[in-house]
Amino acid sequence: MADHYSVTAQQTAAQNFTVRSGENSVEVGIGAFMPTELLLGSLGSCILSVVSDYAQRNGIELSAPLTVQVDGDMANKPRRMGSIAVRLGLPEGLTDSQRQALLRASKHCTIHATLASEPEVTVELLQEVP
């Protein structure tokens, strides 16, 4: 059976929300991360996780932390992220072969695959909340 993940989001003010997963939470809305920024952050952190894991499993020594810059441009009809650009920062001292291998690995993160595959998204009503 495939892994299952679940989060709960609850409104805390007119345009503010708390997203929870187990003991972890993040504030979303005005004065905090916007939902689109969380999407970009999810993609970026997923890529870093996959690339870091690949480097470790393949004996590629990283002399400095990895970085990633993720930018998204909105589109309309329907309102959505129309394009996302990712720039992966690798430390100096890697061979071209290692750099290319890490770039290839970056394209195998779960969030990247999800965005590229147009997942089925369903929305249904819960019982009324008191």
MODELLER restraints for C-alpha pairs under 7 A, 6 or more apart:
rsr = mdl.restraints
at = mdl.atoms
rsr.add(forms.Gaussian(group=physical.xy_distance, feature=features.Distance(at['CA:6:A'], at['CA:21:A']), mean=6.68, stdev=0.5))
rsr.add(forms.Gaussian(group=physical.xy_distance, feature=features.Distance(at['CA:7:A'], at['CA:19:A']), mean=6.61, stdev=0.5))
rsr.add(forms.Gaussian(group=physical.xy_distance, feature=features.Distance(at['CA:7:A'], at['CA:20:A']), mean=5.51, stdev=0.5))
rsr.add(forms.Gaussian(group=physical.xy_distance, feature=features.Distance(at['CA:7:A'], at['CA:21:A']), mean=4.78, stdev=0.5))
rsr.add(forms.Gaussian(group=physical.xy_distance, feature=features.Distance(at['CA:8:A'], at['CA:19:A']), mean=5.56, stdev=0.5))
rsr.add(forms.Gaussian(group=physical.xy_distance, feature=features.Distance(at['CA:8:A'], at['CA:20:A']), mean=5.22, stdev=0.5))
rsr.add(forms.Gaussian(group=physical.xy_distance, feature=features.Distance(at['CA:8:A'], at['CA:21:A']), mean=6.63, stdev=0.5))
rsr.add(forms.Gaussian(group=physical.xy_distance, feature=features.Distance(at['CA:9:A'], at['CA:17:A']), mean=6.38, stdev=0.5))
rsr.add(forms.Gaussian(group=physical.xy_distance, feature=features.Distance(at['CA:9:A'], at['CA:18:A']), mean=5.49, stdev=0.5))
rsr.add(forms.Gaussian(group=physical.xy_distance, feature=features.Distance(at['CA:9:A'], at['CA:19:A']), mean=4.21, stdev=0.5))
rsr.add(forms.Gaussian(group=physical.xy_distance, feature=features.Distance(at['CA:9:A'], at['CA:20:A']), mean=6.31, stdev=0.5))
rsr.add(forms.Gaussian(group=physical.xy_distance, feature=features.Distance(at['CA:10:A'], at['CA:17:A']), mean=5.35, stdev=0.5))
rsr.add(forms.Gaussian(group=physical.xy_distance, feature=features.Distance(at['CA:10:A'], at['CA:18:A']), mean=5.37, stdev=0.5))
rsr.add(forms.Gaussian(group=physical.xy_distance, feature=features.Distance(at['CA:10:A'], at['CA:19:A']), mean=6.55, stdev=0.5))
rsr.add(forms.Gaussian(group=physical.xy_distance, feature=features.Distance(at['CA:11:A'], at['CA:17:A']), mean=4.28, stdev=0.5))
rsr.add(forms.Gaussian(group=physical.xy_distance, feature=features.Distance(at['CA:11:A'], at['CA:18:A']), mean=6.53, stdev=0.5))
rsr.add(forms.Gaussian(group=physical.xy_distance, feature=features.Distance(at['CA:12:A'], at['CA:18:A']), mean=6.68, stdev=0.5))
rsr.add(forms.Gaussian(group=physical.xy_distance, feature=features.Distance(at['CA:15:A'], at['CA:29:A']), mean=5.65, stdev=0.5))
rsr.add(forms.Gaussian(group=physical.xy_distance, feature=features.Distance(at['CA:15:A'], at['CA:30:A']), mean=6.31, stdev=0.5))
rsr.add(forms.Gaussian(group=physical.xy_distance, feature=features.Distance(at['CA:16:A'], at['CA:28:A']), mean=5.69, stdev=0.5))
rsr.add(forms.Gaussian(group=physical.xy_distance, feature=features.Distance(at['CA:16:A'], at['CA:29:A']), mean=4.33, stdev=0.5))
rsr.add(forms.Gaussian(group=physical.xy_distance, feature=features.Distance(at['CA:16:A'], at['CA:30:A']), mean=6.07, stdev=0.5))
rsr.add(forms.Gaussian(group=physical.xy_distance, feature=features.Distance(at['CA:17:A'], at['CA:27:A']), mean=5.97, stdev=0.5))
rsr.add(forms.Gaussian(group=physical.xy_distance, feature=features.Distance(at['CA:17:A'], at['CA:28:A']), mean=5.07, stdev=0.5))
rsr.add(forms.Gaussian(group=physical.xy_distance, feature=features.Distance(at['CA:17:A'], at['CA:29:A']), mean=6.20, stdev=0.5))
rsr.add(forms.Gaussian(group=physical.xy_distance, feature=features.Distance(at['CA:18:A'], at['CA:25:A']), mean=6.57, stdev=0.5))
rsr.add(forms.Gaussian(group=physical.xy_distance, feature=features.Distance(at['CA:18:A'], at['CA:26:A']), mean=5.78, stdev=0.5))
rsr.add(forms.Gaussian(group=physical.xy_distance, feature=features.Distance(at['CA:18:A'], at['CA:27:A']), mean=4.70, stdev=0.5))
rsr.add(forms.Gaussian(group=physical.xy_distance, feature=features.Distance(at['CA:18:A'], at['CA:28:A']), mean=6.00, stdev=0.5))
rsr.add(forms.Gaussian(group=physical.xy_distance, feature=features.Distance(at['CA:19:A'], at['CA:25:A']), mean=5.42, stdev=0.5))
rsr.add(forms.Gaussian(group=physical.xy_distance, feature=features.Distance(at['CA:19:A'], at['CA:26:A']), mean=5.36, stdev=0.5))
rsr.add(forms.Gaussian(group=physical.xy_distance, feature=features.Distance(at['CA:19:A'], at['CA:27:A']), mean=6.44, stdev=0.5))
rsr.add(forms.Gaussian(group=physical.xy_distance, feature=features.Distance(at['CA:20:A'], at['CA:26:A']), mean=6.71, stdev=0.5))
rsr.add(forms.Gaussian(group=physical.xy_distance, feature=features.Distance(at['CA:27:A'], at['CA:33:A']), mean=6.70, stdev=0.5))
rsr.add(forms.Gaussian(group=physical.xy_distance, feature=features.Distance(at['CA:28:A'], at['CA:34:A']), mean=5.52, stdev=0.5))
rsr.add(forms.Gaussian(group=physical.xy_distance, feature=features.Distance(at['CA:28:A'], at['CA:35:A']), mean=6.51, stdev=0.5))
rsr.add(forms.Gaussian(group=physical.xy_distance, feature=features.Distance(at['CA:40:A'], at['CA:70:A']), mean=6.00, stdev=0.5))
rsr.add(forms.Gaussian(group=physical.xy_distance, feature=features.Distance(at['CA:43:A'], at['CA:111:A']), mean=5.47, stdev=0.5))
rsr.add(forms.Gaussian(group=physical.xy_distance, feature=features.Distance(at['CA:43:A'], at['CA:112:A']), mean=6.34, stdev=0.5))
rsr.add(forms.Gaussian(group=physical.xy_distance, feature=features.Distance(at['CA:44:A'], at['CA:68:A']), mean=6.04, stdev=0.5))
rsr.add(forms.Gaussian(group=physical.xy_distance, feature=features.Distance(at['CA:44:A'], at['CA:70:A']), mean=6.24, stdev=0.5))
rsr.add(forms.Gaussian(group=physical.xy_distance, feature=features.Distance(at['CA:46:A'], at['CA:109:A']), mean=5.75, stdev=0.5))
rsr.add(forms.Gaussian(group=physical.xy_distance, feature=features.Distance(at['CA:46:A'], at['CA:110:A']), mean=6.98, stdev=0.5))
rsr.add(forms.Gaussian(group=physical.xy_distance, feature=features.Distance(at['CA:46:A'], at['CA:111:A']), mean=6.50, stdev=0.5))
rsr.add(forms.Gaussian(group=physical.xy_distance, feature=features.Distance(at['CA:47:A'], at['CA:106:A']), mean=5.15, stdev=0.5))
rsr.add(forms.Gaussian(group=physical.xy_distance, feature=features.Distance(at['CA:47:A'], at['CA:109:A']), mean=5.54, stdev=0.5))
rsr.add(forms.Gaussian(group=physical.xy_distance, feature=features.Distance(at['CA:48:A'], at['CA:66:A']), mean=6.81, stdev=0.5))
rsr.add(forms.Gaussian(group=physical.xy_distance, feature=features.Distance(at['CA:50:A'], at['CA:105:A']), mean=6.69, stdev=0.5))
rsr.add(forms.Gaussian(group=physical.xy_distance, feature=features.Distance(at['CA:50:A'], at['CA:106:A']), mean=6.27, stdev=0.5))
rsr.add(forms.Gaussian(group=physical.xy_distance, feature=features.Distance(at['CA:50:A'], at['CA:109:A']), mean=5.91, stdev=0.5))
rsr.add(forms.Gaussian(group=physical.xy_distance, feature=features.Distance(at['CA:51:A'], at['CA:102:A']), mean=5.78, stdev=0.5))
rsr.add(forms.Gaussian(group=physical.xy_distance, feature=features.Distance(at['CA:51:A'], at['CA:105:A']), mean=5.77, stdev=0.5))
rsr.add(forms.Gaussian(group=physical.xy_distance, feature=features.Distance(at['CA:51:A'], at['CA:106:A']), mean=5.54, stdev=0.5))
rsr.add(forms.Gaussian(group=physical.xy_distance, feature=features.Distance(at['CA:54:A'], at['CA:105:A']), mean=6.77, stdev=0.5))
rsr.add(forms.Gaussian(group=physical.xy_distance, feature=features.Distance(at['CA:55:A'], at['CA:61:A']), mean=6.87, stdev=0.5))
rsr.add(forms.Gaussian(group=physical.xy_distance, feature=features.Distance(at['CA:62:A'], at['CA:91:A']), mean=6.42, stdev=0.5))
rsr.add(forms.Gaussian(group=physical.xy_distance, feature=features.Distance(at['CA:63:A'], at['CA:91:A']), mean=6.10, stdev=0.5))
rsr.add(forms.Gaussian(group=physical.xy_distance, feature=features.Distance(at['CA:64:A'], at['CA:91:A']), mean=5.45, stdev=0.5))
rsr.add(forms.Gaussian(group=physical.xy_distance, feature=features.Distance(at['CA:66:A'], at['CA:89:A']), mean=5.80, stdev=0.5))
rsr.add(forms.Gaussian(group=physical.xy_distance, feature=features.Distance(at['CA:66:A'], at['CA:90:A']), mean=5.49, stdev=0.5))
rsr.add(forms.Gaussian(group=physical.xy_distance, feature=features.Distance(at['CA:66:A'], at['CA:91:A']), mean=6.74, stdev=0.5))
rsr.add(forms.Gaussian(group=physical.xy_distance, feature=features.Distance(at['CA:67:A'], at['CA:88:A']), mean=6.06, stdev=0.5))
rsr.add(forms.Gaussian(group=physical.xy_distance, feature=features.Distance(at['CA:67:A'], at['CA:89:A']), mean=4.74, stdev=0.5))
rsr.add(forms.Gaussian(group=physical.xy_distance, feature=features.Distance(at['CA:67:A'], at['CA:90:A']), mean=6.87, stdev=0.5))
rsr.add(forms.Gaussian(group=physical.xy_distance, feature=features.Distance(at['CA:68:A'], at['CA:86:A']), mean=6.84, stdev=0.5))
rsr.add(forms.Gaussian(group=physical.xy_distance, feature=features.Distance(at['CA:68:A'], at['CA:87:A']), mean=5.58, stdev=0.5))
rsr.add(forms.Gaussian(group=physical.xy_distance, feature=features.Distance(at['CA:68:A'], at['CA:88:A']), mean=4.52, stdev=0.5))
rsr.add(forms.Gaussian(group=physical.xy_distance, feature=features.Distance(at['CA:68:A'], at['CA:89:A']), mean=5.62, stdev=0.5))
rsr.add(forms.Gaussian(group=physical.xy_distance, feature=features.Distance(at['CA:69:A'], at['CA:86:A']), mean=5.74, stdev=0.5))
rsr.add(forms.Gaussian(group=physical.xy_distance, feature=features.Distance(at['CA:69:A'], at['CA:87:A']), mean=5.13, stdev=0.5))
rsr.add(forms.Gaussian(group=physical.xy_distance, feature=features.Distance(at['CA:69:A'], at['CA:88:A']), mean=6.62, stdev=0.5))
rsr.add(forms.Gaussian(group=physical.xy_distance, feature=features.Distance(at['CA:70:A'], at['CA:84:A']), mean=6.97, stdev=0.5))
rsr.add(forms.Gaussian(group=physical.xy_distance, feature=features.Distance(at['CA:70:A'], at['CA:85:A']), mean=5.72, stdev=0.5))
rsr.add(forms.Gaussian(group=physical.xy_distance, feature=features.Distance(at['CA:70:A'], at['CA:86:A']), mean=4.52, stdev=0.5))
rsr.add(forms.Gaussian(group=physical.xy_distance, feature=features.Distance(at['CA:70:A'], at['CA:87:A']), mean=6.47, stdev=0.5))
rsr.add(forms.Gaussian(group=physical.xy_distance, feature=features.Distance(at['CA:71:A'], at['CA:84:A']), mean=5.64, stdev=0.5))
rsr.add(forms.Gaussian(group=physical.xy_distance, feature=features.Distance(at['CA:71:A'], at['CA:85:A']), mean=5.23, stdev=0.5))
rsr.add(forms.Gaussian(group=physical.xy_distance, feature=features.Distance(at['CA:71:A'], at['CA:86:A']), mean=6.55, stdev=0.5))
rsr.add(forms.Gaussian(group=physical.xy_distance, feature=features.Distance(at['CA:72:A'], at['CA:81:A']), mean=6.24, stdev=0.5))
rsr.add(forms.Gaussian(group=physical.xy_distance, feature=features.Distance(at['CA:72:A'], at['CA:83:A']), mean=5.64, stdev=0.5))
rsr.add(forms.Gaussian(group=physical.xy_distance, feature=features.Distance(at['CA:72:A'], at['CA:84:A']), mean=4.30, stdev=0.5))
rsr.add(forms.Gaussian(group=physical.xy_distance, feature=features.Distance(at['CA:72:A'], at['CA:85:A']), mean=6.34, stdev=0.5))
rsr.add(forms.Gaussian(group=physical.xy_distance, feature=features.Distance(at['CA:73:A'], at['CA:81:A']), mean=5.74, stdev=0.5))
rsr.add(forms.Gaussian(group=physical.xy_distance, feature=features.Distance(at['CA:73:A'], at['CA:82:A']), mean=5.78, stdev=0.5))
rsr.add(forms.Gaussian(group=physical.xy_distance, feature=features.Distance(at['CA:73:A'], at['CA:83:A']), mean=5.37, stdev=0.5))
rsr.add(forms.Gaussian(group=physical.xy_distance, feature=features.Distance(at['CA:73:A'], at['CA:84:A']), mean=6.51, stdev=0.5))
rsr.add(forms.Gaussian(group=physical.xy_distance, feature=features.Distance(at['CA:74:A'], at['CA:80:A']), mean=5.66, stdev=0.5))
rsr.add(forms.Gaussian(group=physical.xy_distance, feature=features.Distance(at['CA:74:A'], at['CA:81:A']), mean=4.48, stdev=0.5))
rsr.add(forms.Gaussian(group=physical.xy_distance, feature=features.Distance(at['CA:74:A'], at['CA:82:A']), mean=5.19, stdev=0.5))
rsr.add(forms.Gaussian(group=physical.xy_distance, feature=features.Distance(at['CA:75:A'], at['CA:81:A']), mean=5.79, stdev=0.5))
rsr.add(forms.Gaussian(group=physical.xy_distance, feature=features.Distance(at['CA:75:A'], at['CA:82:A']), mean=4.65, stdev=0.5))
